[in-house]
Structures are given as structure tokens and as C-alpha cells.
Amino acid sequence: MSALLKLVPRPAVPRDAFVGDDAALVHAFRRGDPGALATLYDRHADHVHRVLYRILGFDHELADLHHDVFVRALGSLPKLEDPSALKGWLTMITVHVARSSITRRRRRKWLWFLPSDELPEVPSSAPSEEVLDALRATYAVLDTLPAEERIAFALRFIDGMELTEVAAACGTSLATIKRRLARAGARFEAEARRHPVLEPWLERGTRWGNPSDR
């Protein structure tokens, strides 16, 4: 699914605009270093976009949500207690933004994915139509899950985060995230079997067994 990742335009920032790890980057931002802001975006924009994409799928507002994440982050960055945890902190904000989007869209009963003729352009090595059809069906199934389960499932089984990373991103305990993933996996498989296009993928074996074993 990573081949479908549609990256937002990145700013023309010199790669040597700032040298240092994330902790140094946060401290530089707080000092007003002119290169820190651009470097923060350049360093983490792709990660934020990927997390949003994994949770929401094809979404007309993806670029706006991506922008919203950074607006919230920059407004709160002076309060970040552990500057070395910048990436995980950004992931948490991204999850909050995605959750709010899910809530709004369900309230308005909008669709979660684009029609086939509006899919974003993908590289020449793009997946086959079979994979694209399965991907659309996957997000249709995810739309039936409660928001918290959908987010946990997407982070774990679509983005491939470790359990501890998923728990941190969702702001909950490891035990809670395991229970959430178990429920999400059961709901997902039951609903997925109603989509013929997903049958071959289910028969090949699922990735969402007992989360404690993964």
C-alpha cells in the first residue's frame, strides 16, 4: 500500500539548513533559529502524511489535515517536555487530527475514499487493479469500525507500527491497545468477508491475529 502514498509538495529547503537531532531541532526552534522551522517540516512531513493516509485512505482533505497537524504542533512545541520525543509527539497530534476528521465525516455521512476516476496519480510501478480494488474495499470496511479501533488497526496493520508505538500514538496503555486491536481484527475480518474482492486476501492468511504475538 505504500506505493499509493501521495506526498504533499515539500518546501525548497536546503538539506543543510539545520544540523542536529530532533532535540537540538526543538531547542533551535525555541531560540528562533531561522532554519529550524523549515527543517522540522522537511524532516517530518512525509511521516505525518503517511500516518494520515494509512488511517483515512483516499481523502479530499488530506492536504488540509496535514497542514492542520503542523499548525497545532508549532503552536504547542514550546510546551513539549521531551524534545527528543518529537516524532512520537507529532504522531500523537496526527492521530488526534485524524480522529477529529473521522468524527466530522461520520456526522456528515461523507464517503471515505475517492471514486476510481479521481484516484491520485501513482508511479509507473503502481499496484494492479486487483490491489487497488482490495484497497478501496479495505477502507470501506475500516469505515464500519469505531474510530478508536480503526485508528489502532490502521497504525498497526497498515502502517506497521510496533505495539508500543501504537499505544503511545493513541495515548493509551499497551494492554488497552491489545484489546482494541483484538476487537478491531475480529470486526474487520467479519465485515471483510462481505466483500468478495477481499476473499483472496483473507484466504492467504490475515495479519491481525492475536496482537500479543506480534
Buried (B, 14 or more C-beta within 10 A) or exposed (E): BEEBEBEBEEEEBEEEBBEEEBBBBBEBBEEEBEBBBBBBBBBBBEBBBBBBBBBBBBBEBBBEBBBBBBEBBEEEBEEBEEBBBBEBBBBBBBBBBBBEBBEEBEEEEEEBBBEEEEBEEEEEEEBEEEBBBBBBBBBBBBBBBEBBBBBBBBBBBBBEBEBEBBBBBBEBEBEBBBBBBBBBBEBBBEBBEEBEBBEEBEEEEEEBEEBEEE
